[in-house]
Amino acid sequence: MKQLHLILTFILLSFYSCAQQSESSVKAEDPTTVNYTTELVVPDISIPWGIAFLPDGSMLITEKAGELIHFKNGKKTLIEGVPEIYVRGQGGFMGIKLHPNYETNGWIYFAYASAEGEGEGGNTAIMRAKLNNNKLTDKEVLYKASPNSKRGQHFGARIEFDNEGYLYFSIGERGEGSANAQDLTRDCGKIYRLHDDGRIPKDNPFLNVPNAKTAIYTYGNRNPQGLIKNPYTGDIWSHEHGPKGGDEINIIKKGANYGWQIVSYGINYNGTSFTDITEKEGIEPPIFYWVPSIAPSGMAFVTSNKYPGWKGNLLVGSLKFAYLERLVLENEKVVKREKLIEKTGRVRDVVQGPDGYIYVAVEGKGIVKIVPKN
């Protein structure tokens, strides 16, 4: 008996030692908070929805109400020739992304709410165009979700490219829940994948599903307003709005179902429950979720050396609580959270500029730069 007691004691001490070692290793690698200040570099923009840097370091900024702003050498210029924007609720002029080979082909990609097509109201469209003498030219609509809807919510509208040059974009379920998100024959509540010219890739996952929208890459998405390539792995990451609780971060996998509205960590806004399931076979679980919801918008990985200890961290804007969240990752798991630029305003987008600094689109202000203190 005494020998058994000694063995059990040894096992428990070994387990405790391993747990302590694991905890210590997390703490040892845990970045310290960077001292920083903020600088308003582009003032007086009501709702700056998306930011893209041109090769010369100047900025293109989409303003939700329908303007495209070019900011260069301290001056704002309105770009002519923007598409006709359907502005309603959460919809307007939204995502923007440069082609990975922009310097050779000049293509810029936009996501916006459009009234074109079937039905009254509007829905998300994806366009590419070129910028010539402060005017958009060579405009091509690559995708237009249908049918239109007068609902004002959940347009999605982020854009990203992967390492192979495929174009990804998100469209929210427009407030229709699983009726859209779980139905492959209907647009909305999905993340889509195209070639950069709008062609459907031959290996898209639902090409052989009768009547399916063949541009669909994932489904069961509620309202993804973050879409970014992980520069360290090449994977596409997204985040999406939950209802009351249950905002998610997901790694996008071909053909995967992300569960809306079958599973969720959230509840209805009136406090009632629509499901008591948080996990289900065949549904891809999030790598992280927020309860309560922060209303995430915009997302960026930090690869810069400007901010000691932040390299490899994920930045996500909060619309609800008006701050930028820094997420420390270990093996694709969140091990620490920190609030940045609190009370600055509703954060709509965040990007790392070519100069290595972090730029944040803040509603009611404009573009704010995070400047580390030496």
Secondary structure by P-SEA (a helix, b strand, c coil): caaaaaaaaaaaaaaaaaaaaaaaaaaaaccccccccccccccccccccccccccccbbbbbbccbbbbbbcccbbbbbccccccccccccccccccccccccccbbbbbbbbbccccccccbbbbbbbbbcccccccccccccccccccccccccccccccccbbbbbbbccccccccccccccccccbbbbbcccccccccccccccccccccccccccccccbbbbcccccccccccccccccccccccccccccccccccccccccccccccccccccbbbbcccccccccccbbbbbccccccccccbbbbbbccccbbbbbbbcccccccccccccccccccccccccccbbbbbbccccbbbbbbcc
